[in-house]
Amino acid sequence: MRQIVLDTETTGIDPNEGHRIIEIGCVEVIERQLTGRHYHVYVNPEREVEAEAITVHGITNEFLADKPKFAEVADEFFEFIKGAELVIHNAAFDVGFMDSEFARLKPVRKTADHCGIVDSLAIARAKHPGQKNNLDALCKRYGVDNSSRELHGALLDAEILADVYLLLTGGQTALSLDAGSEEGGAAGGIRRLTGDRSPLAVVRPTDEESGAHEEFMAMLEKQAGETVWGRLQAQE
C-alpha cells in the first residue's frame, strides 16, 4: 500500500473566508516503510497571511512573494498524491483547503475522489480517549523526537507525523528503501540476492539444548495447559 503523510500551512483557519495554502509537505510510505521520497513546496497565496498564523508557522508575506502560485504547482502535487492513501492529522482541515484550492482550477478535482483519507487524529482519540492528542502530545507519548519543532512547518510536521502514525498503528518506522530525497524523486531499486550465493548454514540444537527445551515446554504445559508447540508436535 502506498501512503502519503501530508501536512499544510495556511494564511488562516477557514478556506471559506478566502484563506489559502502557503506550504505543502508530504512524505511517502510504502508497505508501512518510509521510502525517503517526499514532496515539498511553498506557495504564494495571492493574499496576506494573518498575523496570528505567522506566529504559528513563521512564514511571512515577504518570504512568499516570489514563490509559485498554487495553479503552477497543482498538477505536480496532484500527481504525487493521486491514488495514495493520505494520512493527515485533523484531515478535515487540510482536505478542506486542498479542495478549495483545486476548486479554483480546471478540471476541478476533489481529493476524496482520487485518494483515500486517514485521519490520524481520529485514530489517536479512539486509542487515547480523554487525553491530549495533538502532534506534540503524541510525540511525547510515543518517544518521537520533535526537538526541532519550534514552529509548525509542513514538511517537518509530515515527517514527524509519519513516525507517530506508524507507532500509533503498531508498525515499521525505519527508512528502508534507498530512495532519492529530491522533491518527487524516483524511488530506489530493490537489491536482489544472486542465485549462485552460498547456502545458509543450518544450525541444529545439541542434545543438551533439546533436553532443556523439552523440560521448559513440560513446565509451561504443567502451569498453563496445552501449548501451541505441543499441538504442532502432536500433528507431526
GROMACS elastic network, one bead per residue, 0.5 to 0.9 nm:
[ bonds ]
;  ai    aj funct       b0    kb
    1    29     6  0.81508   500
    1    30     6  0.56044   500
    1    31     6  0.50754   500
    1    32     6  0.77009   500
    1    84     6  0.78824   500
    1    85     6  0.79853   500
    2    28     6  0.72698   500
    2    29     6  0.59242   500
    2    31     6  0.65273   500
    2    32     6  0.82312   500
    2    83     6  0.81552   500
    2    84     6  0.53797   500
    2    85     6  0.64657   500
    2    86     6  0.89033   500
    3    27     6  0.84172   500
    3    28     6  0.59867   500
    3    30     6  0.61101   500
    3    31     6  0.80878   500
    3    32     6  0.80061   500
    3    81     6  0.84936   500
    3    83     6  0.89755   500
    3    84     6  0.52323   500
    3    86     6  0.57357   500
    3    87     6  0.68631   500
    3   116     6  0.88204   500
    4    26     6  0.61679   500
    4    27     6  0.56465   500
    4    29     6  0.60661   500
    4    30     6  0.85935   500
    4    38     6  0.87149   500
    4    80     6  0.86179   500
    4    81     6  0.66283   500
    4    84     6  0.62898   500
    4    85     6  0.61293   500
    4    87     6  0.60441   500
    4    88     6  0.86022   500
    4   162     6  0.87531   500
    5    25     6  0.82839   500
    5    26     6  0.54803   500
    5    27     6  0.53003   500
    5    28     6  0.64527   500
    5    29     6  0.74175   500
    5    85     6  0.84071   500
    5    86     6  0.57986   500
    5    88     6  0.61051   500
    5    89     6  0.89273   500
    5   158     6  0.56990   500
    5   159     6  0.76038   500
    5   161     6  0.70833   500
    5   162     6  0.59258   500
    5   165     6  0.87865   500
    6    24     6  0.74613   500
    6    25     6  0.57775   500
    6    27     6  0.67376   500
    6    28     6  0.89297   500
    6    86     6  0.66212   500
    6    87     6  0.61590   500
    6    88     6  0.54810   500
    6    89     6  0.82252   500
    6    94     6  0.84658   500
    6   154     6  0.76443   500
    6   155     6  0.79043   500
    6   157     6  0.83095   500
    6   158     6  0.53404   500
    6   159     6  0.86145   500
    6   161     6  0.83612   500
    6   162     6  0.86985   500
    7    23     6  0.82939   500
    7    24     6  0.60700   500
    7    25     6  0.53571   500
    7    26     6  0.65374   500
    7    87     6  0.88226   500
    7    88     6  0.64591   500
    7    89     6  0.76616   500
    7    91     6  0.89513   500
    7    94     6  0.69254   500
    7   153     6  0.82615   500
    7   155     6  0.69017   500
    7   156     6  0.88415   500
    7   157     6  0.66018   500
    7   158     6  0.54443   500
    7   161     6  0.87603   500
    8    21     6  0.67140   500
    8    22     6  0.74287   500
    8    23     6  0.54236   500
    8    25     6  0.62501   500
    8    26     6  0.87819   500
    8    94     6  0.62565   500
    8    97     6  0.85977   500
    8    98     6  0.88824   500
    8   153     6  0.78687   500
    8   154     6  0.50383   500
    8   155     6  0.81876   500
    8   157     6  0.88438   500
    8   158     6  0.86993   500
    9    12     6  0.86101   500
    9    20     6  0.87327   500
    9    21     6  0.59803   500
    9    22     6  0.56448   500
    9    24     6  0.67191   500
    9    25     6  0.87350   500
    9    53     6  0.87264   500
    9    57     6  0.71936   500
    9    59     6  0.87489   500
    9    94     6  0.85096   500
    9   152     6  0.78640   500
    9   153     6  0.69001   500
    9   154     6  0.59426   500
   10    13     6  0.71479   500
   10    15     6  0.89888   500
   10    19     6  0.69357   500
   10    20     6  0.55505   500
   10    22     6  0.50618   500
   10    23     6  0.68568   500
   10    45     6  0.84499   500
   10    49     6  0.77329   500
   10    53     6  0.74292   500
   10    57     6  0.87831   500
   10    97     6  0.82542   500
   11    14     6  0.88622   500
   11    19     6  0.54572   500
   11    20     6  0.55569   500
   11    21     6  0.64967   500
   11    22     6  0.66242   500
   11    45     6  0.75454   500
   11    47     6  0.81148   500
   11    48     6  0.70353   500
   11    50     6  0.57219   500
   11    51     6  0.87839   500
   11    53     6  0.61541   500
   11    54     6  0.79484   500
   12    15     6  0.77633   500
   12    17     6  0.87198   500
   12    18     6  0.87219   500
   12    19     6  0.54471   500
   12    20     6  0.73130   500
   12    21     6  0.87163   500
   12    49     6  0.68993   500
   12    50     6  0.60154   500
   12    51     6  0.89725   500
   12    52     6  0.79216   500
   12    53     6  0.58142   500
   13    17     6  0.85438   500
   13    19     6  0.69544   500
   13    20     6  0.89389   500
   13    53     6  0.82208   500
   13    93     6  0.80710   500
   14    17     6  0.55356   500
   14    18     6  0.71702   500
   14    19     6  0.58635   500
   14    20     6  0.84619   500
   14    93     6  0.83246   500
   14    96     6  0.85580   500
   14    97     6  0.79307   500
   15    18     6  0.50966   500
   15    20     6  0.62996   500
   15    21     6  0.87783   500
   15    93     6  0.89956   500
   15    96     6  0.70472   500
   15    97     6  0.56912   500
   15   100     6  0.65009   500
   15   101     6  0.86734   500
   16    19     6  0.70800   500
   16    97     6  0.88433   500
   16   100     6  0.79910   500
   18    47     6  0.87265   500
   18   100     6  0.89554   500
   19    45     6  0.81147   500
   19    47     6  0.80343   500
   19    48     6  0.88656   500
   19    49     6  0.82687   500
   19    97     6  0.81237   500
   20    44     6  0.88844   500
   20    45     6  0.55348   500
   20    46     6  0.82188   500
   20    47     6  0.79453   500
   20    49     6  0.86594   500
   20    97     6  0.68406   500
   20    98     6  0.88960   500
   20   100     6  0.81787   500
   20   101     6  0.72704   500
   21    24     6  0.75090   500
   21    42     6  0.86283   500
   21    43     6  0.67905   500
   21    44     6  0.82258   500
   21    45     6  0.63111   500
   21    70     6  0.79063   500
   21    94     6  0.88848   500
   21    97     6  0.66578   500
   21    98     6  0.76815   500
   21   101     6  0.76492   500
   22    41     6  0.83656   500
   22    42     6  0.56083   500
   22    44     6  0.61249   500
   22    45     6  0.57813   500
   22    49     6  0.86656   500
   22    59     6  0.82314   500
   22    64     6  0.76599   500
   22    69     6  0.89628   500
   22    70     6  0.84836   500
   23    40     6  0.75366   500
   23    41     6  0.57779   500
   23    43     6  0.56740   500
   23    44     6  0.87728   500
   23    59     6  0.88761   500
   23   153     6  0.78657   500
   23   154     6  0.61511   500
   23   155     6  0.83783   500
   24    39     6  0.76681   500
   24    40     6  0.55907   500
   24    41     6  0.54926   500
   24    42     6  0.65488   500
   24    43     6  0.79787   500
   24    77     6  0.87337   500
   24   153     6  0.88196   500
   24   154     6  0.56121   500
   24   155     6  0.69318   500
   25    38     6  0.76142   500
   25    39     6  0.59219   500
   25    41     6  0.68265   500
   25    42     6  0.88469   500
   25   153     6  0.80136   500
   25   156     6  0.75411   500
   25   157     6  0.78298   500
   25   158     6  0.61104   500
   25   159     6  0.84749   500
   26    37     6  0.86553   500
   26    38     6  0.54618   500
   26    39     6  0.50591   500
   26    40     6  0.63311   500
   26    80     6  0.88687   500
   26    81     6  0.85984   500
   26   154     6  0.77145   500
   26   155     6  0.61176   500
   26   158     6  0.58890   500
   26   159     6  0.77358   500
   27    34     6  0.76534   500
   27    35     6  0.80704   500
   27    36     6  0.71758   500
   27    37     6  0.61448   500
   27    39     6  0.65723   500
   27    40     6  0.87037   500
   27   155     6  0.76580   500
   27   158     6  0.63971   500
   27   159     6  0.63747   500
   27   162     6  0.75002   500
   28    33     6  0.84651   500
   28    34     6  0.61474   500
   28    35     6  0.59618   500
   28    36     6  0.68619   500
   28    37     6  0.55668   500
   28    38     6  0.58995   500
   28    39     6  0.84910   500
   28   162     6  0.87208   500
   29    32     6  0.56775   500
   29    33     6  0.52218   500
   29    35     6  0.58216   500
   29    36     6  0.82612   500
   29    37     6  0.83594   500
   29   162     6  0.79791   500
   30    33     6  0.53164   500
   30    34     6  0.65596   500
   30    35     6  0.67466   500
   31    34     6  0.85314   500
   31   172     6  0.88887   500
   32   166     6  0.70466   500
   32   171     6  0.66891   500
   32   172     6  0.57716   500
   32   173     6  0.73880   500
   33   166     6  0.86262   500
   33   171     6  0.85536   500
   33   172     6  0.58345   500
   33   173     6  0.61163   500
   33   174     6  0.64248   500
   33   175     6  0.63068   500
   33   176     6  0.64691   500
   33   177     6  0.77768   500
   34    37     6  0.79405   500
   34   162     6  0.79304   500
   34   163     6  0.87809   500
   34   172     6  0.83063   500
   34   173     6  0.66512   500
   34   174     6  0.64709   500
   34   176     6  0.66399   500
   34   177     6  0.72793   500
   35    38     6  0.84569   500
   35   175     6  0.59842   500
   35   176     6  0.64405   500
   35   178     6  0.69669   500
   35   179     6  0.59160   500
   35   180     6  0.85455   500
   35   181     6  0.89930   500
   35   187     6  0.70911   500
   35   188     6  0.84046   500
   36   175     6  0.67297   500
   36   176     6  0.84184   500
   36   177     6  0.71805   500
   36   178     6  0.73360   500
   36   179     6  0.54279   500
   36   180     6  0.65154   500
   36   181     6  0.56912   500
   36   182     6  0.89088   500
   36   185     6  0.89890   500
   36   187     6  0.79997   500
   37   179     6  0.60514   500
   37   180     6  0.59560   500
   37   181     6  0.53009   500
   37   182     6  0.70111   500
   37   183     6  0.71988   500
   37   184     6  0.65009   500
   37   185     6  0.59665   500
   37   186     6  0.71913   500
   37   187     6  0.65772   500
   38    80     6  0.87934   500
   38   155     6  0.84718   500
   38   180     6  0.86420   500
   38   181     6  0.65291   500
   38   182     6  0.69028   500
   38   183     6  0.54944   500
   38   184     6  0.58008   500
   38   185     6  0.72337   500
   39    77     6  0.75536   500
   39    80     6  0.73882   500
   39   155     6  0.81040   500
   39   182     6  0.77506   500
   39   184     6  0.53332   500
   39   185     6  0.83322   500
   40    77     6  0.88695   500
   40   154     6  0.79777   500
   40   155     6  0.63282   500
   40   183     6  0.62190   500
   40   184     6  0.84472   500
   41    67     6  0.86755   500
   41    68     6  0.86055   500
   41    73     6  0.81963   500
   41    77     6  0.89396   500
   41   155     6  0.87627   500
   41   183     6  0.84968   500
   42    64     6  0.71394   500
   42    67     6  0.62656   500
   42    68     6  0.73390   500
   42    69     6  0.87525   500
   43    46     6  0.88941   500
   43    64     6  0.65920   500
   43    65     6  0.88497   500
   43    66     6  0.88448   500
   43    67     6  0.54321   500
   43    68     6  0.53676   500
   43    69     6  0.53881   500
   43    70     6  0.59560   500
   43    73     6  0.82722   500
   44    47     6  0.79990   500
   44    61     6  0.84535   500
   44    63     6  0.89525   500
   44    64     6  0.51410   500
   44    65     6  0.60886   500
   44    66     6  0.70742   500
   44    67     6  0.50513   500
   44    68     6  0.55684   500
   44    70     6  0.70864   500
   45    48     6  0.75250   500
   45    49     6  0.80723   500
   45    64     6  0.77494   500
   45    65     6  0.87395   500
   45    67     6  0.88758   500
   45    68     6  0.87741   500
   45    69     6  0.64712   500
   45    70     6  0.73253   500
   46    65     6  0.84974   500
   46    69     6  0.74148   500
   47    61     6  0.84651   500
   48    51     6  0.88910   500
   48    60     6  0.89112   500
   48    61     6  0.63615   500
   49    52     6  0.84662   500
   49    53     6  0.67611   500
   49    54     6  0.68948   500
   49    59     6  0.82219   500
   49    60     6  0.69752   500
   49    61     6  0.61255   500
   50    53     6  0.52485   500
   50    54     6  0.64719   500
   51    54     6  0.51037   500
   51    55     6  0.65683   500
   51    60     6  0.87259   500
   52    55     6  0.53066   500
   52    56     6  0.68606   500
   53    56     6  0.51818   500
   53    57     6  0.64893   500
   53    58     6  0.77049   500
   53    59     6  0.82807   500
   54    57     6  0.53353   500
   54    59     6  0.55866   500
   54    60     6  0.62836   500
   54    61     6  0.89131   500
   55    58     6  0.55760   500
   55    59     6  0.83890   500
   55   151     6  0.81595   500
   56    59     6  0.85197   500
   56   151     6  0.60852   500
   56   152     6  0.60998   500
   56   153     6  0.89796   500
   57    60     6  0.87772   500
   57   150     6  0.89412   500
   57   151     6  0.51573   500
   57   153     6  0.59900   500
   57   154     6  0.88069   500
   58   151     6  0.66448   500
   58   152     6  0.77209   500
   58   153     6  0.84562   500
   59    62     6  0.84993   500
   59    63     6  0.67021   500
   59    64     6  0.75157   500
   59   153     6  0.87651   500
   60    63     6  0.52619   500
   60    64     6  0.65267   500
   60    65     6  0.88510   500
   61    64     6  0.52305   500
   61    65     6  0.61920   500
   62    65     6  0.53077   500
   62    66     6  0.82065   500
   63    66     6  0.72442   500
   63    67     6  0.78548   500
   64    67     6  0.52164   500
   64    68     6  0.84103   500
   65    68     6  0.86051   500
   68    71     6  0.80819   500
   68    72     6  0.60674   500
   68    73     6  0.70633   500
   69    72     6  0.53990   500
   69    73     6  0.69490   500
   69    74     6  0.87510   500
   70    73     6  0.53181   500
   70    74     6  0.56686   500
   70   101     6  0.72661   500
   70   102     6  0.87180   500
   71    74     6  0.52306   500
   71    75     6  0.78818   500
   71   101     6  0.83590   500
   71   102     6  0.84452   500
   71   104     6  0.84185   500
   71   105     6  0.70119   500
   72    75     6  0.75417   500
   72    76     6  0.84516   500
   73    76     6  0.54603   500
   73    77     6  0.60725   500
   73    78     6  0.85285   500
   74    77     6  0.51700   500
   74    78     6  0.59529   500
   74    79     6  0.85554   500
   74   101     6  0.85787   500
   74   102     6  0.75438   500
   74   105     6  0.86836   500
   75    78     6  0.50636   500
   75    79     6  0.61073   500
   75    80     6  0.86432   500
   76    79     6  0.52637   500
   76    80     6  0.63915   500
   76   184     6  0.83937   500
   77    80     6  0.52042   500
   77    81     6  0.65555   500
   77    82     6  0.85597   500
   77   184     6  0.88193   500
   78    81     6  0.53544   500
   78    82     6  0.56918   500
   78   111     6  0.89211   500
   79    82     6  0.52508   500
   79    83     6  0.86471   500
   80    83     6  0.87393   500
   80    84     6  0.84577   500
   80   184     6  0.67933   500
   81    84     6  0.56132   500
   81    85     6  0.80377   500
   81    86     6  0.75351   500
   81   114     6  0.84066   500
   81   115     6  0.71869   500
   82    85     6  0.86248   500
   82   111     6  0.85560   500
   82   114     6  0.57060   500
   82   115     6  0.59417   500
   83   114     6  0.56389   500
   83   115     6  0.50504   500
   83   116     6  0.74935   500
   84   114     6  0.79183   500
   84   115     6  0.53150   500
   84   116     6  0.63719   500
   84   117     6  0.86452   500
   85   115     6  0.55204   500
   85   117     6  0.55881   500
   85   118     6  0.70064   500
   86    91     6  0.87619   500
   86   115     6  0.65927   500
   86   116     6  0.58617   500
   86   118     6  0.59540   500
   86   119     6  0.83641   500
   87    91     6  0.76873   500
   87   116     6  0.85560   500
   87   117     6  0.62041   500
   87   119     6  0.60659   500
   87   120     6  0.64600   500
   87   161     6  0.85749   500
   87   162     6  0.81597   500
   87   165     6  0.81088   500
   88    92     6  0.85848   500
   88    94     6  0.75079   500
   88    95     6  0.86208   500
   88   117     6  0.75095   500
   88   118     6  0.63115   500
   88   119     6  0.52464   500
   88   120     6  0.58966   500
   88   121     6  0.77909   500
   88   158     6  0.82573   500
   88   161     6  0.80942   500
   89    92     6  0.86720   500
   89    93     6  0.86700   500
   89    94     6  0.84559   500
   89   118     6  0.83764   500
   89   119     6  0.55473   500
   89   122     6  0.80879   500
   89   134     6  0.82274   500
   89   135     6  0.78326   500
   89   161     6  0.76397   500
   90    93     6  0.59800   500
   90    94     6  0.73413   500
   90   119     6  0.58398   500
   90   120     6  0.69182   500
   90   121     6  0.53710   500
   90   122     6  0.74171   500
   91    94     6  0.54824   500
   91    95     6  0.58875   500
   91    96     6  0.81731   500
   91   117     6  0.74700   500
   91   118     6  0.72079   500
   91   119     6  0.51070   500
   91   120     6  0.77430   500
   91   121     6  0.78382   500
   91   122     6  0.89152   500
   92    95     6  0.52865   500
   92    96     6  0.57250   500
   92    97     6  0.85703   500
   92   119     6  0.80640   500
   93    96     6  0.52689   500
   93    97     6  0.65401   500
   93    98     6  0.88352   500
   94    97     6  0.52048   500
   94    98     6  0.61581   500
   94    99     6  0.86089   500
   95    99     6  0.59563   500
   95   100     6  0.83424   500
   95   110     6  0.89280   500
   95   111     6  0.68377   500
   95   112     6  0.83959   500
   95   117     6  0.88120   500
   96    99     6  0.52825   500
   96   100     6  0.61388   500
   96   101     6  0.87126   500
   96   111     6  0.89810   500
   97   101     6  0.61948   500
   97   102     6  0.86288   500
   98   101     6  0.51463   500
   98   102     6  0.61489   500
   98   103     6  0.84847   500
   98   110     6  0.81956   500
   98   111     6  0.71534   500
   99   102     6  0.50649   500
   99   103     6  0.59242   500
   99   104     6  0.88196   500
   99   108     6  0.86680   500
   99   109     6  0.70838   500
   99   110     6  0.55536   500
   99   111     6  0.61968   500
   99   112     6  0.89832   500
  100   103     6  0.51395   500
  100   104     6  0.68472   500
  100   110     6  0.88284   500
  101   104     6  0.55669   500
  101   105     6  0.73951   500
  102   105     6  0.54634   500
  102   106     6  0.79242   500
  102   107     6  0.81943   500
  102   108     6  0.57645   500
  102   109     6  0.55125   500
  102   110     6  0.70301   500
  102   111     6  0.84374   500
  103   106     6  0.76074   500
  103   107     6  0.81705   500
  103   108     6  0.50423   500
  103   109     6  0.65442   500
  103   110     6  0.76790   500
  104   107     6  0.89334   500
  104   108     6  0.71863   500
  105   108     6  0.56640   500
  105   109     6  0.81182   500
  106   109     6  0.79747   500
  109   112     6  0.88937   500
  109   113     6  0.76234   500
  109   114     6  0.81486   500
  110   113     6  0.55073   500
  110   114     6  0.71482   500
  110   115     6  0.89857   500
  111   114     6  0.56086   500
  111   115     6  0.59537   500
  111   116     6  0.83129   500
  111   117     6  0.85747   500
  112   115     6  0.51907   500
  112   116     6  0.61811   500
  112   117     6  0.68848   500
  113   116     6  0.80927   500
  118   121     6  0.89122   500
  118   122     6  0.84665   500
  118   123     6  0.85045   500
  119   122     6  0.54345   500
  119   123     6  0.66332   500
  119   124     6  0.88786   500
  120   124     6  0.61120   500
  120   125     6  0.85829   500
  120   161     6  0.85310   500
  120   164     6  0.89791   500
  120   165     6  0.66121   500
  120   168     6  0.84969   500
  121   124     6  0.50446   500
  121   125     6  0.61163   500
  121   126     6  0.85938   500
  121   133     6  0.67067   500
  121   134     6  0.73766   500
  121   135     6  0.85734   500
  122   125     6  0.51235   500
  122   126     6  0.62053   500
  122   127     6  0.86129   500
  123   126     6  0.52197   500
  123   127     6  0.61898   500
  123   128     6  0.84934   500
  123   168     6  0.80622   500
  123   169     6  0.83872   500
  124   127     6  0.50589   500
  124   128     6  0.57436   500
  124   129     6  0.77943   500
  124   133     6  0.61051   500
  124   134     6  0.87843   500
  124   138     6  0.81808   500
  124   165     6  0.88894   500
  124   168     6  0.72064   500
  125   128     6  0.51092   500
  125   129     6  0.50391   500
  125   130     6  0.74880   500
  125   131     6  0.75531   500
  125   132     6  0.82805   500
  125   133     6  0.64216   500
  126   129     6  0.56573   500
  127   168     6  0.84727   500
  128   131     6  0.58445   500
  128   132     6  0.81216   500
  128   133     6  0.75577   500
  129   132     6  0.84208   500
  129   133     6  0.87080   500
  130   133     6  0.88184   500
  131   137     6  0.87996   500
  132   135     6  0.89680   500
  132   136     6  0.89995   500
  132   137     6  0.60136   500
  132   138     6  0.78309   500
  133   136     6  0.79246   500
  133   137     6  0.57023   500
  133   138     6  0.58275   500
  134   137     6  0.53733   500
  134   138     6  0.62703   500
  134   139     6  0.87067   500
  135   138     6  0.51305   500
  135   139     6  0.61231   500
  135   140     6  0.87156   500
  135   157     6  0.82224   500
  135   160     6  0.81893   500
  135   161     6  0.70904   500
  135   164     6  0.80638   500
  136   139     6  0.50796   500
  136   140     6  0.63934   500
  136   141     6  0.87030   500
  136   146     6  0.73437   500
  136   149     6  0.88491   500
  137   140     6  0.52163   500
  137   141     6  0.62089   500
  137   142     6  0.87126   500
  138   142     6  0.59973   500
  138   143     6  0.81464   500
  138   144     6  0.79505   500
  138   164     6  0.68011   500
  138   168     6  0.85397   500
  139   142     6  0.53332   500
  139   143     6  0.56152   500
  139   145     6  0.66752   500
  139   146     6  0.66900   500
  139   160     6  0.79045   500
  139   161     6  0.85042   500
  139   163     6  0.87270   500
  139   164     6  0.64804   500
  140   143     6  0.52057   500
  140   144     6  0.64214   500
  140   145     6  0.79203   500
  140   146     6  0.84148   500
  141   144     6  0.79207   500
  142   164     6  0.69055   500
  142   167     6  0.69422   500
  142   168     6  0.77058   500
  143   164     6  0.87482   500
  144   160     6  0.73576   500
  144   163     6  0.70127   500
  144   164     6  0.67864   500
  145   148     6  0.79839   500
  145   160     6  0.79323   500
  146   149     6  0.53691   500
  146   150     6  0.85473   500
  146   157     6  0.89209   500
  146   160     6  0.70069   500
  147   150     6  0.73107   500
  148   151     6  0.83954   500
  148   156     6  0.85296   500
  149   152     6  0.64939   500
  149   153     6  0.78626   500
  149   156     6  0.74635   500
  149   157     6  0.78877   500
  152   156     6  0.76872   500
  152   157     6  0.67435   500
  153   156     6  0.54170   500
  153   157     6  0.57681   500
  153   158     6  0.83641   500
  154   157     6  0.52057   500
  154   158     6  0.60177   500
  154   159     6  0.86379   500
  155   158     6  0.50262   500
  155   159     6  0.61876   500
  155   160     6  0.86313   500
  156   159     6  0.51560   500
  156   160     6  0.62351   500
  156   161     6  0.85085   500
  157   160     6  0.50664   500
  157   161     6  0.58797   500
  157   162     6  0.84718   500
  158   162     6  0.60824   500
  158   163     6  0.88469   500
  159   162     6  0.52126   500
  159   163     6  0.67735   500
  159   164     6  0.88855   500
  160   163     6  0.53840   500
  160   164     6  0.63103   500
  160   165     6  0.86325   500
  161   165     6  0.57917   500
  161   166     6  0.84326   500
  162   165     6  0.51857   500
  162   166     6  0.62319   500
  162   167     6  0.86369   500
  162   173     6  0.78223   500
  163   166     6  0.53928   500
  163   167     6  0.62887   500
  163   168     6  0.84684   500
  163   172     6  0.86102   500
  163   173     6  0.57245   500
  163   174     6  0.86285   500
  164   167     6  0.52036   500
  164   168     6  0.58154   500
  164   169     6  0.84996   500
  164   173     6  0.86271   500
  165   169     6  0.60426   500
  165   170     6  0.83136   500
  165   171     6  0.86033   500
  165   173     6  0.89380   500
  166   169     6  0.52485   500
  166   170     6  0.58992   500
  166   171     6  0.50281   500
  166   172     6  0.60804   500
  166   173     6  0.59614   500
  167   171     6  0.57434   500
  167   172     6  0.73883   500
  167   173     6  0.71782   500
  168   171     6  0.79183   500
  172   175     6  0.87773   500
  173   176     6  0.88739   500
  175   178     6  0.80856   500
  176   179     6  0.88159   500
  177   187     6  0.75766   500
  177   188     6  0.64543   500
  177   189     6  0.79169   500
  177   190     6  0.78028   500
  178   187     6  0.71467   500
  178   189     6  0.71613   500
  178   190     6  0.82556   500
  179   185     6  0.75439   500
  179   186     6  0.67114   500
  179   189     6  0.78217   500
  180   183     6  0.84466   500
  180   184     6  0.84812   500
  180   185     6  0.52230   500
  180   186     6  0.60568   500
  180   187     6  0.61178   500
  180   188     6  0.66818   500
  181   184     6  0.80398   500
  181   185     6  0.61985   500
  181   186     6  0.86020   500
  181   187     6  0.89286   500
  182   186     6  0.84241   500
  193   196     6  0.86860   500
  193   197     6  0.74058   500
  194   197     6  0.57552   500
  195   198     6  0.88016   500
  196   199     6  0.86536   500
  197   200     6  0.89983   500
  198   201     6  0.88546   500
  205   208     6  0.79000   500
  205   209     6  0.56891   500
  205   210     6  0.60866   500
  206   209     6  0.51257   500
  206   210     6  0.61882   500
  206   211     6  0.85663   500
  207   210     6  0.50909   500
  207   211     6  0.60966   500
  207   212     6  0.86254   500
  208   211     6  0.51358   500
  208   212     6  0.62360   500
  208   213     6  0.86564   500
  209   212     6  0.51083   500
  209   213     6  0.61903   500
  209   214     6  0.87149   500
  210   213     6  0.50716   500
  210   214     6  0.62737   500
  210   215     6  0.87363   500
  211   214     6  0.51380   500
  211   215     6  0.62852   500
  211   216     6  0.86575   500
  212   215     6  0.51560   500
  212   216     6  0.62130   500
  212   217     6  0.87232   500
  213   216     6  0.50979   500
  213   217     6  0.62091   500
  213   218     6  0.85928   500
  214   217     6  0.51707   500
  214   218     6  0.61219   500
  214   219     6  0.86328   500
  215   218     6  0.51285   500
  215   219     6  0.62831   500
  215   220     6  0.87823   500
  216   219     6  0.51277   500
  216   220     6  0.63593   500
  216   221     6  0.88011   500
  217   220     6  0.50232   500
  217   221     6  0.62123   500
  217   222     6  0.85592   500
  217   227     6  0.80700   500
  217   229     6  0.81360   500
  217   230     6  0.79338   500
  218   221     6  0.51819   500
  218   222     6  0.61594   500
  218   223     6  0.87138   500
  219   222     6  0.50988   500
  219   223     6  0.62891   500
  219   224     6  0.85394   500
  220   223     6  0.51842   500
  220   224     6  0.57449   500
  220   225     6  0.71391   500
  220   226     6  0.82065   500
  220   227     6  0.75319   500
  221   224     6  0.52536   500
  221   226     6  0.52819   500
  221   227     6  0.62264   500
  221   230     6  0.82979   500
  222   225     6  0.58060   500
  222   226     6  0.82167   500
  224   227     6  0.76983   500
  226   229     6  0.84539   500
  226   230     6  0.65217   500
  226   231     6  0.73198   500
  227   230     6  0.51366   500
  227   231     6  0.64490   500
  227   232     6  0.87839   500
  228   231     6  0.51355   500
  228   232     6  0.62673   500
  228   233     6  0.86960   500
  229   232     6  0.51612   500
  229   233     6  0.62437   500
  229   234     6  0.86702   500
  230   233     6  0.51433   500
  230   234     6  0.62043   500
  230   235     6  0.87855   500
  231   234     6  0.50874   500
  231   235     6  0.64108   500
  232   235     6  0.51878   500
  232   236     6  0.66127   500
  233   236     6  0.53149   500
